[in-house]
Amino acid sequence: MAKQTPFFTSISRLYPHVRPIIPRLLMGLMCALLASIVALAIPQVLRVLINDSLRPGGATDAVWVASLIILGLGIAEAGLVALRRQFVINPATTVETRMRVSLYGHLQDLTVSFHDRWGSGQLLSRAMTDLNFLRRWMAFGAIMLVVTTLTVVIGVVVMFAMSWQLALIFLAAAVPIMIYGFRFRTRFSKVARRSQDQAGDLATTVEESVHGIRVLKAFGRSREALENFNEQAEELRQTEIAKAKHQATFSMVVTLLPELALGAGLVVGIMLAADGQLSIGSLVAFFATAAVVAAPVEFSGMLLAMALTAKTAIDRHFEVMDAPNTITSPEQPREPAQLKGALSFNAATFAFEDAPDKPILKDVSLDVRPGETMALVGITGSGKSALLQLVPRLYDVTAGSITIDGVDLRGFSVEQLRTVVGVAFEDTTLFSNSVRDNVLLGASEKSQEALEEALDVAQAHFAYSLPDGLDTLIGEEGLSLSGGQRQRIALARAIAAKPKVLVLDDPLSALDVNTEELVEARLREVLADTTTLIVAHRPSTVALADRVALLEDGRIAAVGTHAELLAHNEHYRYVIASLETEPRDLDSELSDLSELEDESEEISR
């Protein structure tokens, strides 16, 4: 459970965002307030009508005049309500959009370690559900909460002016409402936060299940996934019920007590009117005014719940916005005239933020010459992938340094560094866009020639035979393609960027032997002037390299050619012997298993 902050402290954080639209919000507030004042004026017209006209000898014309005045007031109230909406809806949606774009931009800047800790559903719920609720609260809830408060205050003053005895009875009902309101605020804030957090967790579960549907079906775990989802959904349902109970209890209190006060007031009012201390017109006007005041009092339960939920949404939004971006550009970044691509690790040490005392990499020192292709090998868990992710500064070293042409990576601007360094990871990530847009994502030259060359090097010629060719939309995360196809598109994307330094995390693992040979042959040509660091999980990938670095327990144990290490290093021979020789397209296999499972279900039916 996140730490609770005071209500007004949380709300005040919206000020920089709403400052440009404050004039429009104030106009909407004035319209809403005038509409309430108009509603309070109608009982006064009734009071004058009853006292002066509805008595023996009264003028009949006054009835028509009063009716026209009440009609005019009603039309004015409706017009003011419509104006309020016109004033606030457009600026409120503008604030929502700007906050959403700001959140998305901040998420793009935040480090990979931040995204490692946060579920995607939690971020999605903050970007969509919370900000959508904030927009509705700014456009309606906040304004009506202020108007409701002012309406009650003005109404009570008017009621005191007509009969202080009856007003005291009505006011006495406010004391227990205020006491219970304080307790309601504390309890509802906690349950509202729990509800929004559980909704985010549920969204994460849905997203993971959709992305992993092939695995769930292949292993026959759809029922277990459904049961787990059902448990989470039930927890959220129970929390929502608890929310509804708190709100219903508060609504009962704020509805029952004023009604009881009105009942008691009616008895006292009739006695006062019988004694001549209160006119019939004033008695009718008092209860008409009390009815106008009672409506916003009863409405206050929903408005208060809305305000507390908005406060929680603000807290959740700024939990993300307050997260620091530790990987930033220097104030005066270095801009070398021409990079050669010499990559050096100088006693580089790295540990994850949540385990600083357990470094993954320890005092790594390694020099990769300009234009050289170096393979990085080691057993599983030796730190190969972590080492590669330090080069584009997806993570920063915790000690030591990494340089390109003698310049510390932290001396470059982040944008420039990630233009210089290209990446392709084993776990490919594609976007719900065309093949063309995916391949040219990081390319400075978005020409047809660059696209075709990258596809040719990666042996991704299959892209031309897709339904719409290179403009075919490949679906969310490219799941409409096989694992080997996705990997070739990702490799083409890295090549199209034409980086000076290229880091490849076993980019050929899902390719068949023949395709791998063709890719390697073309890579030797295009990587002639590119410094390349490649994680190898198979001997065939090692053969692509000029030299090999052996990583053991987070340290560089040996560096040399494949033949040298094979002849003189026992651990290297062990690693090479354990490397996989035949790559498998696991996604295709899982798809086949899924189809077999569906066929068996059809046969069983």
Buried (B, 14 or more C-beta within 10 A) or exposed (E): EEEBBEBEEBBEBBEEBBEEBEEBBEBBBBBBBBBBBBBBBBBBBBBBBBBEBBEEEBEEEBEEEBEEBBEEBEEBBEBBBEBBBEBBBEBBBBBBEEBBEEBEEBBEEBBEBBEEEBBBBBBBBBBEBBBBBBBBBBBBBBBBBBBBEBBBEBBBEBBBEBBEBBBBBBBEBBEEBEEBBEEBBEBBBBBBBBBBBBBBBBBBBBBBBEEBBBBBBBBEBEEEBEEEBEEBBEBBEEBBEBBEEBBEBBBEBBBEBBEEBBEBBBEBBEEBBEEEEBBBBBBBBBBBBBBBBBBBBBBBBBBBBBBBBBBBBBBBBBEBBEBEEEBBBEEEBBEBEEBBBBBBBBEBBBBBEEEEEEBBBBBBEBBBBBBBBBBBBBBEEBBBBBBBBBBBBBBBBBEBBBBBBEBBBBBBBBEBBBBBBBBBBBEBEBBBBBBBBBBBBBBEEEEEEBBBBBBBBBBBEBBEEBEEEBEBBBEEBBBBBBBBBBBBBBBBBBBBBBBBBBBBBBBBBBBEEEBBBBBBEBBEEBBEEBBBBBBBBBBBBBEBBBBBBBBBEBBBBBBBEBEBBBEEBEBBEEBBEEBEEEBBBBBBBBBEBBEEBEEEEEEEE
